[in-house]
Amino acid sequence: MGIVFKGNWNVETPYDKNDVVVSGGSSYLSKEPENLGNPPDTSPLVWSILAEQGPLGVAGPTGPQGIQGV
């Protein structure tokens, strides 16, 4: 069976093996069935990181001011 995207991680949701969640900007793959209450970012025995959020870059220059509305 392939991976199944489940959206944002939720402490009350039980995840199956190969479920993928997003937490803190990174995505994680559940390595175990009946994975419940294990935060992905602090539970490496039951979650594998798929894609890690990197640091924010430098902000670019501010664009031109638009026309004032009514």
All heavy atoms as TSV, in Angstrom:
chain	resi	resn	atom	element	x	y	z
A	1	MET	N	N	0.840	-1.186	0.000
A	1	MET	CA	C	0.000	0.000	0.000
A	1	MET	C	C	0.881	1.244	0.000
A	1	MET	O	O	1.912	1.287	0.650
A	1	MET	CB	C	-0.894	-0.024	1.240
A	1	MET	CG	C	-1.820	1.135	1.328
A	1	MET	SD	S	-3.003	0.862	2.657
A	1	MET	CE	C	-3.213	2.503	3.216
A	2	GLY	N	N	0.477	2.278	-0.700
A	2	GLY	CA	C	1.239	3.507	-0.774
A	2	GLY	C	C	0.993	4.409	0.420
A	2	GLY	O	O	0.307	4.047	1.374
A	3	ILE	N	N	1.555	5.603	0.338
A	3	ILE	CA	C	1.361	6.560	1.420
A	3	ILE	C	C	-0.011	7.220	1.300
A	3	ILE	O	O	-0.568	7.332	0.214
A	3	ILE	CB	C	2.484	7.611	1.467
A	3	ILE	CG1	C	2.520	8.447	0.200
A	3	ILE	CG2	C	3.831	6.959	1.696
A	3	ILE	CD1	C	3.478	9.601	0.257
A	4	VAL	N	N	-0.551	7.634	2.442
A	4	VAL	CA	C	-1.869	8.266	2.491
A	4	VAL	C	C	-1.719	9.593	3.217
A	4	VAL	O	O	-1.360	9.625	4.397
A	4	VAL	CB	C	-2.896	7.367	3.224
A	4	VAL	CG1	C	-4.251	8.047	3.292
A	4	VAL	CG2	C	-2.988	6.004	2.562
A	5	PHE	N	N	-1.980	10.706	2.516
A	5	PHE	CA	C	-1.857	12.030	3.128
A	5	PHE	C	C	-3.069	12.290	4.011
A	5	PHE	O	O	-4.211	12.193	3.575
A	5	PHE	CB	C	-1.749	13.105	2.054
A	5	PHE	CG	C	-1.569	14.476	2.624
A	5	PHE	CD1	C	-0.397	14.829	3.267
A	5	PHE	CD2	C	-2.572	15.419	2.522
A	5	PHE	CE1	C	-0.234	16.097	3.814
A	5	PHE	CE2	C	-2.422	16.684	3.057
A	5	PHE	CZ	C	-1.243	17.019	3.703
A	6	LYS	N	N	-2.820	12.622	5.277
A	6	LYS	CA	C	-3.881	12.844	6.254
A	6	LYS	C	C	-4.029	14.293	6.692
A	6	LYS	O	O	-4.850	14.592	7.546
A	6	LYS	CB	C	-3.639	11.976	7.500
A	6	LYS	CG	C	-3.702	10.494	7.222
A	6	LYS	CD	C	-5.131	10.087	6.904
A	6	LYS	CE	C	-5.263	8.590	6.781
A	6	LYS	NZ	N	-6.634	8.150	6.835
A	7	GLY	N	N	-3.219	15.208	6.155
A	7	GLY	CA	C	-3.335	16.613	6.531
A	7	GLY	C	C	-2.548	16.932	7.790
A	7	GLY	O	O	-1.540	16.293	8.097
A	8	ASN	N	N	-3.023	17.908	8.535
A	8	ASN	CA	C	-2.336	18.345	9.752
A	8	ASN	C	C	-2.424	17.280	10.843
A	8	ASN	O	O	-3.477	16.669	11.041
A	8	ASN	CB	C	-2.930	19.653	10.272
A	8	ASN	CG	C	-2.635	20.814	9.351
A	8	ASN	OD1	O	-1.580	20.884	8.744
A	8	ASN	ND2	N	-3.577	21.729	9.237
A	9	TRP	N	N	-1.317	17.078	11.568
A	9	TRP	CA	C	-1.297	16.116	12.662
A	9	TRP	C	C	-2.251	16.545	13.762
A	9	TRP	O	O	-2.383	17.722	14.079
A	9	TRP	CB	C	0.119	15.995	13.235
A	9	TRP	CG	C	0.193	15.067	14.404
A	9	TRP	CD1	C	0.179	13.699	14.354
A	9	TRP	CD2	C	0.265	15.415	15.771
A	9	TRP	NE1	N	0.241	13.187	15.627
A	9	TRP	CE2	C	0.293	14.225	16.528
A	9	TRP	CE3	C	0.306	16.619	16.465
A	9	TRP	CZ2	C	0.370	14.198	17.906
A	9	TRP	CZ3	C	0.377	16.595	17.837
A	9	TRP	CH2	C	0.413	15.396	18.549
A	10	ASN	N	N	-2.963	15.562	14.334
A	10	ASN	CA	C	-3.909	15.812	15.418
A	10	ASN	C	C	-3.668	14.781	16.510
A	10	ASN	O	O	-3.631	13.577	16.231
A	10	ASN	CB	C	-5.343	15.697	14.886
A	10	ASN	CG	C	-6.378	16.033	15.933
A	10	ASN	OD1	O	-6.351	15.520	17.046
A	10	ASN	ND2	N	-7.313	16.883	15.576
A	11	VAL	N	N	-3.518	15.223	17.739
A	11	VAL	CA	C	-3.219	14.343	18.867
A	11	VAL	C	C	-4.303	13.279	19.079
A	11	VAL	O	O	-4.024	12.199	19.589
A	11	VAL	CB	C	-2.982	15.160	20.160
A	11	VAL	CG1	C	-4.266	15.807	20.637
A	11	VAL	CG2	C	-2.345	14.314	21.244
A	12	GLU	N	N	-5.536	13.547	18.674
A	12	GLU	CA	C	-6.648	12.623	18.900
A	12	GLU	C	C	-6.889	11.648	17.745
A	12	GLU	O	O	-7.768	10.785	17.843
A	12	GLU	CB	C	-7.924	13.415	19.179
A	12	GLU	CG	C	-7.822	14.258	20.442
A	12	GLU	CD	C	-9.035	15.136	20.664
A	12	GLU	OE1	O	-9.930	15.172	19.799
A	12	GLU	OE2	O	-9.086	15.794	21.712
A	13	THR	N	N	-6.131	11.777	16.666
A	13	THR	CA	C	-6.323	10.917	15.500
A	13	THR	C	C	-5.345	9.748	15.529
A	13	THR	O	O	-4.138	9.968	15.646
A	13	THR	CB	C	-6.116	11.720	14.200
A	13	THR	OG1	O	-7.040	12.807	14.176
A	13	THR	CG2	C	-6.318	10.853	12.974
A	14	PRO	N	N	-5.841	8.506	15.407
A	14	PRO	CA	C	-4.922	7.365	15.288
A	14	PRO	C	C	-4.446	7.253	13.836
A	14	PRO	O	O	-5.259	7.324	12.912
A	14	PRO	CB	C	-5.793	6.173	15.669
A	14	PRO	CG	C	-7.189	6.587	15.375
A	14	PRO	CD	C	-7.225	8.088	15.527
A	15	TYR	N	N	-3.156	7.095	13.639
A	15	TYR	CA	C	-2.589	6.994	12.295
A	15	TYR	C	C	-2.100	5.582	12.039
A	15	TYR	O	O	-1.596	4.907	12.932
A	15	TYR	CB	C	-1.449	8.000	12.128
A	15	TYR	CG	C	-1.938	9.421	12.235
A	15	TYR	CD1	C	-1.776	10.141	13.409
A	15	TYR	CD2	C	-2.609	10.021	11.184
A	15	TYR	CE1	C	-2.259	11.438	13.523
A	15	TYR	CE2	C	-3.100	11.312	11.290
A	15	TYR	CZ	C	-2.917	12.016	12.467
A	15	TYR	OH	O	-3.403	13.292	12.582
A	16	ASP	N	N	-2.267	5.143	10.797
A	16	ASP	CA	C	-1.803	3.834	10.379
A	16	ASP	C	C	-0.400	3.944	9.785
A	16	ASP	O	O	0.065	5.039	9.456
A	16	ASP	CB	C	-2.734	3.247	9.318
A	16	ASP	CG	C	-4.079	2.825	9.891
A	16	ASP	OD1	O	-4.098	2.323	11.034
A	16	ASP	OD2	O	-5.097	2.989	9.194
A	17	LYS	N	N	0.238	2.799	9.610
A	17	LYS	CA	C	1.536	2.761	8.944
A	17	LYS	C	C	1.365	3.339	7.539
A	17	LYS	O	O	0.374	3.050	6.856
A	17	LYS	CB	C	2.035	1.317	8.868
A	17	LYS	CG	C	3.419	1.198	8.325
A	17	LYS	CD	C	3.909	-0.229	8.416
A	17	LYS	CE	C	5.329	-0.308	7.886
A	17	LYS	NZ	N	5.871	-1.658	8.041
A	18	ASN	N	N	2.296	4.195	7.126
A	18	ASN	CA	C	2.342	4.874	5.827
A	18	ASN	C	C	1.414	6.077	5.709
A	18	ASN	O	O	1.279	6.637	4.637
A	18	ASN	CB	C	2.107	3.911	4.663
A	18	ASN	CG	C	3.226	2.919	4.518
A	18	ASN	OD1	O	4.373	3.208	4.856
A	18	ASN	ND2	N	2.916	1.738	4.025
A	19	ASP	N	N	0.760	6.485	6.802
A	19	ASP	CA	C	0.026	7.747	6.784
A	19	ASP	C	C	1.038	8.887	6.862
A	19	ASP	O	O	2.056	8.789	7.552
A	19	ASP	CB	C	-0.935	7.849	7.972
A	19	ASP	CG	C	-2.194	7.021	7.786
A	19	ASP	OD1	O	-2.417	6.494	6.680
A	19	ASP	OD2	O	-2.971	6.905	8.768
A	20	VAL	N	N	0.753	9.982	6.164
A	20	VAL	CA	C	1.627	11.160	6.161
A	20	VAL	C	C	0.862	12.338	6.744
A	20	VAL	O	O	-0.299	12.559	6.406
A	20	VAL	CB	C	2.094	11.495	4.727
A	20	VAL	CG1	C	2.869	12.797	4.691
A	20	VAL	CG2	C	2.953	10.360	4.179
A	21	VAL	N	N	1.527	13.069	7.635
A	21	VAL	CA	C	0.932	14.250	8.256
A	21	VAL	C	C	1.884	15.437	8.124
A	21	VAL	O	O	3.071	15.270	7.855
A	21	VAL	CB	C	0.615	14.019	9.750
A	21	VAL	CG1	C	-0.386	12.901	9.922
A	21	VAL	CG2	C	1.867	13.755	10.553
A	22	VAL	N	N	1.329	16.619	8.346
A	22	VAL	CA	C	2.120	17.842	8.383
A	22	VAL	C	C	2.098	18.368	9.810
A	22	VAL	O	O	1.046	18.393	10.452
A	22	VAL	CB	C	1.543	18.906	7.423
A	22	VAL	CG1	C	2.272	20.226	7.557
A	22	VAL	CG2	C	1.602	18.414	5.993
A	23	SER	N	N	3.264	18.769	10.302
A	23	SER	CA	C	3.365	19.335	11.644
A	23	SER	C	C	4.511	20.332	11.662
A	23	SER	O	O	5.640	19.980	11.291
A	23	SER	CB	C	3.610	18.230	12.674
A	23	SER	OG	O	3.758	18.760	13.967
A	24	GLY	N	N	4.230	21.564	12.056
A	24	GLY	CA	C	5.269	22.583	12.139
A	24	GLY	C	C	5.934	22.893	10.809
A	24	GLY	O	O	7.099	23.254	10.773
A	25	GLY	N	N	5.221	22.722	9.704
A	25	GLY	CA	C	5.771	23.032	8.389
A	25	GLY	C	C	6.535	21.884	7.749
A	25	GLY	O	O	6.956	21.987	6.609
A	26	SER	N	N	6.719	20.782	8.462
A	26	SER	CA	C	7.415	19.612	7.921
A	26	SER	C	C	6.411	18.480	7.741
A	26	SER	O	O	5.342	18.478	8.337
A	26	SER	CB	C	8.524	19.161	8.871
A	26	SER	OG	O	9.501	20.173	9.013
A	27	SER	N	N	6.760	17.490	6.898
A	27	SER	CA	C	5.882	16.336	6.707
A	27	SER	C	C	6.548	15.079	7.253
A	27	SER	O	O	7.770	14.934	7.202
A	27	SER	CB	C	5.517	16.166	5.233
A	27	SER	OG	O	6.674	15.982	4.452
A	28	TYR	N	N	5.727	14.182	7.794
A	28	TYR	CA	C	6.202	12.989	8.482
A	28	TYR	C	C	5.413	11.760	8.033
A	28	TYR	O	O	4.211	11.850	7.772
A	28	TYR	CB	C	6.028	13.139	9.998
A	28	TYR	CG	C	6.804	14.274	10.589
A	28	TYR	CD1	C	6.286	15.561	10.615
A	28	TYR	CD2	C	8.070	14.076	11.132
A	28	TYR	CE1	C	6.996	16.623	11.163
A	28	TYR	CE2	C	8.786	15.124	11.686
A	28	TYR	CZ	C	8.244	16.388	11.694
A	28	TYR	OH	O	8.955	17.442	12.242
A	29	LEU	N	N	6.081	10.605	8.001
A	29	LEU	CA	C	5.499	9.329	7.642
A	29	LEU	C	C	5.403	8.449	8.886
A	29	LEU	O	O	6.407	8.242	9.587
A	29	LEU	CB	C	6.379	8.634	6.599
A	29	LEU	CG	C	5.988	7.214	6.205
A	29	LEU	CD1	C	4.786	7.251	5.277
A	29	LEU	CD2	C	7.158	6.510	5.540
A	30	SER	N	N	4.204	7.917	9.150
A	30	SER	CA	C	4.029	7.017	10.290
A	30	SER	C	C	4.667	5.667	9.975
A	30	SER	O	O	4.396	5.062	8.938
A	30	SER	CB	C	2.542	6.833	10.601
A	30	SER	OG	O	2.368	5.907	11.657
A	31	LYS	N	N	5.511	5.189	10.886
A	31	LYS	CA	C	6.195	3.910	10.703
A	31	LYS	C	C	5.462	2.759	11.370
A	31	LYS	O	O	5.825	1.608	11.172
A	31	LYS	CB	C	7.615	3.983	11.269
A	31	LYS	CG	C	8.484	5.027	10.597
A	31	LYS	CD	C	9.942	4.894	10.978
A	31	LYS	CE	C	10.246	5.387	12.353
A	31	LYS	NZ	N	11.707	5.432	12.633
A	32	GLU	N	N	4.437	3.055	12.165
A	32	GLU	CA	C	3.751	2.034	12.952
A	32	GLU	C	C	2.228	2.145	12.788
A	32	GLU	O	O	1.700	3.242	12.628
A	32	GLU	CB	C	4.091	2.196	14.433
A	32	GLU	CG	C	5.553	2.062	14.762
A	32	GLU	CD	C	6.083	0.656	14.536
A	32	GLU	OE1	O	5.306	-0.310	14.679
A	32	GLU	OE2	O	7.276	0.529	14.210
A	33	PRO	N	N	1.516	1.006	12.875
A	33	PRO	CA	C	0.051	1.072	12.930
A	33	PRO	C	C	-0.390	1.529	14.321
A	33	PRO	O	O	0.375	1.435	15.279
A	33	PRO	CB	C	-0.379	-0.376	12.663
A	33	PRO	CG	C	0.787	-1.197	13.107
A	33	PRO	CD	C	2.020	-0.354	12.876
A	34	GLU	N	N	-1.607	2.033	14.397
A	34	GLU	CA	C	-2.170	2.494	15.677
A	34	GLU	C	C	-1.269	3.520	16.363
A	34	GLU	O	O	-1.037	3.464	17.562
A	34	GLU	CB	C	-2.453	1.306	16.595
A	34	GLU	CG	C	-3.426	0.314	15.999
A	34	GLU	CD	C	-3.689	-0.878	16.890
A	34	GLU	OE1	O	-3.570	-0.753	18.124
A	34	GLU	OE2	O	-4.020	-1.937	16.342
A	35	ASN	N	N	-0.756	4.436	15.592
A	35	ASN	CA	C	0.124	5.498	16.080
A	35	ASN	C	C	-0.761	6.635	16.603
A	35	ASN	O	O	-1.311	7.414	15.837
A	35	ASN	CB	C	1.011	5.969	14.920
A	35	ASN	CG	C	2.043	6.980	15.329
A	35	ASN	OD1	O	2.064	7.450	16.454
A	35	ASN	ND2	N	2.915	7.328	14.394
A	36	LEU	N	N	-0.902	6.726	17.907
A	36	LEU	CA	C	-1.815	7.694	18.518
A	36	LEU	C	C	-1.101	8.502	19.594
A	36	LEU	O	O	-0.464	7.938	20.477
A	36	LEU	CB	C	-3.015	6.969	19.147
A	36	LEU	CG	C	-4.013	7.826	19.927
A	36	LEU	CD1	C	-4.705	8.819	18.999
A	36	LEU	CD2	C	-5.054	6.942	20.601
A	37	GLY	N	N	-1.229	9.830	19.513
A	37	GLY	CA	C	-0.719	10.710	20.559
A	37	GLY	C	C	0.784	10.927	20.550
A	37	GLY	O	O	1.321	11.489	21.496
A	38	ASN	N	N	1.470	10.500	19.497
A	38	ASN	CA	C	2.927	10.675	19.403
A	38	ASN	C	C	3.241	11.860	18.494
A	38	ASN	O	O	3.056	11.762	17.285
A	38	ASN	CB	C	3.578	9.414	18.821
A	38	ASN	CG	C	3.327	8.198	19.668
A	38	ASN	OD1	O	3.671	8.178	20.839
A	38	ASN	ND2	N	2.706	7.183	19.079
A	39	PRO	N	N	3.703	12.984	19.040
A	39	PRO	CA	C	4.028	14.141	18.204
A	39	PRO	C	C	5.135	13.783	17.200
A	39	PRO	O	O	6.169	13.246	17.586
A	39	PRO	CB	C	4.513	15.192	19.194
A	39	PRO	CG	C	4.004	14.749	20.527
A	39	PRO	CD	C	3.926	13.261	20.468
A	40	PRO	N	N	4.910	14.046	15.918
A	40	PRO	CA	C	5.893	13.655	14.905
A	40	PRO	C	C	7.281	14.248	15.110
A	40	PRO	O	O	8.283	13.580	14.860
A	40	PRO	CB	C	5.286	14.166	13.596
A	40	PRO	CG	C	3.847	14.332	13.872
A	40	PRO	CD	C	3.724	14.649	15.327
A	41	ASP	N	N	7.353	15.484	15.578
A	41	ASP	CA	C	8.658	16.146	15.697
A	41	ASP	C	C	9.478	15.669	16.887
A	41	ASP	O	O	10.667	15.964	16.984
A	41	ASP	CB	C	8.496	17.665	15.741
A	41	ASP	CG	C	7.621	18.142	16.886
A	41	ASP	OD1	O	6.824	17.336	17.416
A	41	ASP	OD2	O	7.727	19.313	17.255
A	42	THR	N	N	8.865	14.892	17.797
A	42	THR	CA	C	9.603	14.411	18.974
A	42	THR	C	C	9.498	12.897	19.163
A	42	THR	O	O	9.847	12.391	20.227
A	42	THR	CB	C	9.099	15.109	20.256
A	42	THR	OG1	O	7.706	14.835	20.422
A	42	THR	CG2	C	9.349	16.613	20.195
A	43	SER	N	N	9.020	12.182	18.143
A	43	SER	CA	C	8.824	10.731	18.260
A	43	SER	C	C	9.461	9.985	17.082
A	43	SER	O	O	8.761	9.387	16.254
A	43	SER	CB	C	7.322	10.411	18.334
A	43	SER	OG	O	6.706	11.106	19.386
A	44	PRO	N	N	10.788	9.993	16.982
A	44	PRO	CA	C	11.443	9.382	15.818
A	44	PRO	C	C	11.310	7.859	15.744
A	44	PRO	O	O	11.563	7.283	14.690
A	44	PRO	CB	C	12.906	9.797	15.979
A	44	PRO	CG	C	13.078	10.049	17.437
A	44	PRO	CD	C	11.749	10.588	17.910
A	45	LEU	N	N	10.899	7.205	16.828
A	45	LEU	CA	C	10.706	5.753	16.765
A	45	LEU	C	C	9.457	5.376	15.979
A	45	LEU	O	O	9.372	4.272	15.439
A	45	LEU	CB	C	10.646	5.157	18.171
A	45	LEU	CG	C	11.926	5.260	18.998
A	45	LEU	CD1	C	11.704	4.669	20.394
A	45	LEU	CD2	C	13.074	4.554	18.302
A	46	VAL	N	N	8.475	6.277	15.904
A	46	VAL	CA	C	7.222	5.971	15.205
A	46	VAL	C	C	6.957	6.871	13.994
A	46	VAL	O	O	6.018	6.626	13.242
A	46	VAL	CB	C	6.014	6.004	16.170
A	46	VAL	CG1	C	6.108	4.877	17.183
A	46	VAL	CG2	C	5.884	7.330	16.859
A	47	TRP	N	N	7.787	7.905	13.790
A	47	TRP	CA	C	7.636	8.812	12.650
A	47	TRP	C	C	8.979	8.988	11.936
A	47	TRP	O	O	10.012	9.108	12.576
A	47	TRP	CB	C	7.177	10.205	13.107
A	47	TRP	CG	C	5.789	10.269	13.652
A	47	TRP	CD1	C	5.432	10.319	14.967
A	47	TRP	CD2	C	4.575	10.313	12.913
A	47	TRP	NE1	N	4.073	10.385	15.092
A	47	TRP	CE2	C	3.508	10.380	13.845
A	47	TRP	CE3	C	4.267	10.294	11.557
A	47	TRP	CZ2	C	2.166	10.435	13.447
A	47	TRP	CZ3	C	2.931	10.343	11.179
A	47	TRP	CH2	C	1.901	10.420	12.113
A	48	SER	N	N	8.924	9.054	10.598
A	48	SER	CA	C	10.094	9.411	9.781
A	48	SER	C	C	9.800	10.747	9.115
A	48	SER	O	O	8.693	10.962	8.620
A	48	SER	CB	C	10.340	8.379	8.678
A	48	SER	OG	O	10.817	7.188	9.207
A	49	ILE	N	N	10.784	11.608	9.071
A	49	ILE	CA	C	10.582	12.898	8.413
A	49	ILE	C	C	10.692	12.711	6.898
A	49	ILE	O	O	11.577	12.012	6.416
A	49	ILE	CB	C	11.567	13.964	8.942
A	49	ILE	CG1	C	11.150	15.330	8.449
A	49	ILE	CG2	C	12.985	13.641	8.568
A	49	ILE	CD1	C	11.642	16.464	9.299
A	50	LEU	N	N	9.750	13.288	6.174
A	50	LEU	CA	C	9.788	13.232	4.711
A	50	LEU	C	C	10.396	14.497	4.132
A	50	LEU	O	O	11.257	14.432	3.276
A	50	LEU	CB	C	8.378	13.042	4.139
A	50	LEU	CG	C	7.721	11.695	4.368
A	50	LEU	CD1	C	6.332	11.674	3.748
A	50	LEU	CD2	C	8.557	10.577	3.780
A	51	ALA	N	N	9.903	15.633	4.590
A	51	ALA	CA	C	10.395	16.929	4.111
A	51	ALA	C	C	10.411	17.890	5.290
A	51	ALA	O	O	9.397	18.086	5.952
A	51	ALA	CB	C	9.500	17.479	3.004
A	52	GLU	N	N	11.578	18.457	5.547
A	52	GLU	CA	C	11.735	19.339	6.695
A	52	GLU	C	C	11.684	20.794	6.264
A	52	GLU	O	O	12.321	21.186	5.287
A	52	GLU	CB	C	13.067	19.058	7.387
A	52	GLU	CG	C	13.270	19.827	8.658
A	52	GLU	CD	C	14.523	19.386	9.396
A	52	GLU	OE1	O	15.423	18.797	8.775
A	52	GLU	OE2	O	14.599	19.636	10.596
A	53	GLN	N	N	10.924	21.597	7.009
A	53	GLN	CA	C	10.851	23.033	6.733
A	53	GLN	C	C	12.197	23.662	7.053
A	53	GLN	O	O	12.769	23.423	8.111
A	53	GLN	CB	C	9.767	23.707	7.560
A	53	GLN	CG	C	9.679	25.197	7.308
A	53	GLN	CD	C	8.597	25.868	8.137
A	53	GLN	OE1	O	8.044	25.292	9.049
A	53	GLN	NE2	N	8.304	27.099	7.815
A	54	GLY	N	N	12.688	24.451	6.143
A	54	GLY	CA	C	13.948	25.147	6.360
A	54	GLY	C	C	13.723	26.512	6.989
A	54	GLY	O	O	12.582	26.918	7.250
A	55	PRO	N	N	14.803	27.224	7.238
A	55	PRO	CA	C	14.674	28.558	7.823
A	55	PRO	C	C	14.071	29.542	6.821
A	55	PRO	O	O	14.189	29.357	5.607
A	55	PRO	CB	C	16.111	28.942	8.165
A	55	PRO	CG	C	16.948	28.152	7.217
A	55	PRO	CD	C	16.195	26.865	6.984
A	56	LEU	N	N	13.428	30.571	7.347
A	56	LEU	CA	C	12.885	31.615	6.489
A	56	LEU	C	C	14.018	32.437	5.903
A	56	LEU	O	O	15.015	32.711	6.574
A	56	LEU	CB	C	11.945	32.529	7.281
A	56	LEU	CG	C	10.656	31.889	7.782
A	56	LEU	CD1	C	9.864	32.887	8.619
A	56	LEU	CD2	C	9.817	31.386	6.624
A	57	GLY	N	N	13.849	32.835	4.668
A	57	GLY	CA	C	14.861	33.654	4.015
A	57	GLY	C	C	14.688	35.126	4.351
A	57	GLY	O	O	13.763	35.538	5.058
A	58	VAL	N	N	15.575	35.919	3.831
A	58	VAL	CA	C	15.533	37.364	4.030
A	58	VAL	C	C	14.358	37.937	3.238
A	58	VAL	O	O	14.127	37.553	2.088
A	58	VAL	CB	C	16.860	38.003	3.550
A	58	VAL	CG1	C	16.815	39.506	3.687
A	58	VAL	CG2	C	18.022	37.416	4.318
A	59	ALA	N	N	13.612	38.851	3.855
A	59	ALA	CA	C	12.484	39.483	3.180
A	59	ALA	C	C	12.984	40.410	2.082
A	59	ALA	O	O	14.001	41.096	2.237
A	59	ALA	CB	C	11.640	40.261	4.183
A	60	GLY	N	N	12.266	40.427	0.982
A	60	GLY	CA	C	12.618	41.310	-0.129
A	60	GLY	C	C	12.161	42.734	0.136
A	60	GLY	O	O	11.527	43.031	1.156
A	61	PRO	N	N	12.467	43.626	-0.794
A	61	PRO	CA	C	12.070	45.029	-0.615
A	61	PRO	C	C	10.552	45.181	-0.688
A	61	PRO	O	O	9.860	44.407	-1.335
A	61	PRO	CB	C	12.751	45.743	-1.778
A	61	PRO	CG	C	12.963	44.683	-2.804
A	61	PRO	CD	C	13.163	43.412	-2.049
A	62	THR	N	N	10.033	46.221	-0.023
A	62	THR	CA	C	8.623	46.529	-0.056
A	62	THR	C	C	8.266	47.079	-1.431
A	62	THR	O	O	9.000	47.904	-1.992
A	62	THR	CB	C	8.281	47.563	1.030
A	62	THR	OG1	O	8.657	47.007	2.292
A	62	THR	CG2	C	6.802	47.894	1.038
A	63	GLY	N	N	7.121	46.623	-1.957
A	63	GLY	CA	C	6.678	47.098	-3.263
A	63	GLY	C	C	6.119	48.502	-3.178
A	63	GLY	O	O	5.990	49.087	-2.100
A	64	PRO	N	N	5.758	49.055	-4.334
A	64	PRO	CA	C	5.214	50.422	-4.371
A	64	PRO	C	C	3.860	50.503	-3.683
A	64	PRO	O	O	3.104	49.536	-3.638
A	64	PRO	CB	C	5.077	50.730	-5.870
A	64	PRO	CG	C	5.015	49.399	-6.531
A	64	PRO	CD	C	5.795	48.450	-5.677
A	65	GLN	N	N	3.545	51.681	-3.134
A	65	GLN	CA	C	2.278	51.921	-2.477
A	65	GLN	C	C	1.179	51.959	-3.512
A	65	GLN	O	O	1.317	52.618	-4.547
A	65	GLN	CB	C	2.351	53.276	-1.721
A	65	GLN	CG	C	1.064	53.666	-1.032
A	65	GLN	CD	C	0.760	52.779	0.180
A	65	GLN	OE1	O	1.664	52.352	0.867
A	65	GLN	NE2	N	-0.504	52.494	0.398
A	66	GLY	N	N	0.083	51.248	-3.265
A	66	GLY	CA	C	-1.059	51.266	-4.177
A	66	GLY	C	C	-1.912	52.499	-3.971
A	66	GLY	O	O	-1.695	53.290	-3.048
A	67	ILE	N	N	-2.903	52.664	-4.842
A	67	ILE	CA	C	-3.805	53.829	-4.718
A	67	ILE	C	C	-4.709	53.636	-3.502
A	67	ILE	O	O	-5.025	52.503	-3.125
A	67	ILE	CB	C	-4.632	54.050	-5.991
A	67	ILE	CG1	C	-5.489	52.803	-6.296
A	67	ILE	CG2	C	-3.749	54.374	-7.165
A	67	ILE	CD1	C	-6.483	53.018	-7.425
A	68	GLN	N	N	-5.095	54.734	-2.886
A	68	GLN	CA	C	-5.932	54.675	-1.686
A	68	GLN	C	C	-7.360	54.354	-2.078
A	68	GLN	O	O	-7.895	54.903	-3.054
A	68	GLN	CB	C	-5.882	56.004	-0.943
A	68	GLN	CG	C	-6.641	55.949	0.358
A	68	GLN	CD	C	-6.414	57.201	1.201
A	68	GLN	OE1	O	-5.599	58.047	0.879
A	68	GLN	NE2	N	-7.170	57.304	2.275
A	69	GLY	N	N	-7.983	53.453	-1.324
A	69	GLY	CA	C	-9.362	53.069	-1.571
A	69	GLY	C	C	-10.331	54.116	-1.045
A	69	GLY	O	O	-9.925	55.136	-0.486
A	70	VAL	N	N	-11.588	53.832	-1.218
A	70	VAL	CA	C	-12.650	54.744	-0.801
A	70	VAL	C	C	-12.768	54.793	0.703
A	70	VAL	O	O	-12.689	53.872	1.411
A	70	VAL	CB	C	-14.006	54.294	-1.392
A	70	VAL	CG1	C	-15.114	55.264	-1.001
A	70	VAL	CG2	C	-13.910	54.184	-2.879
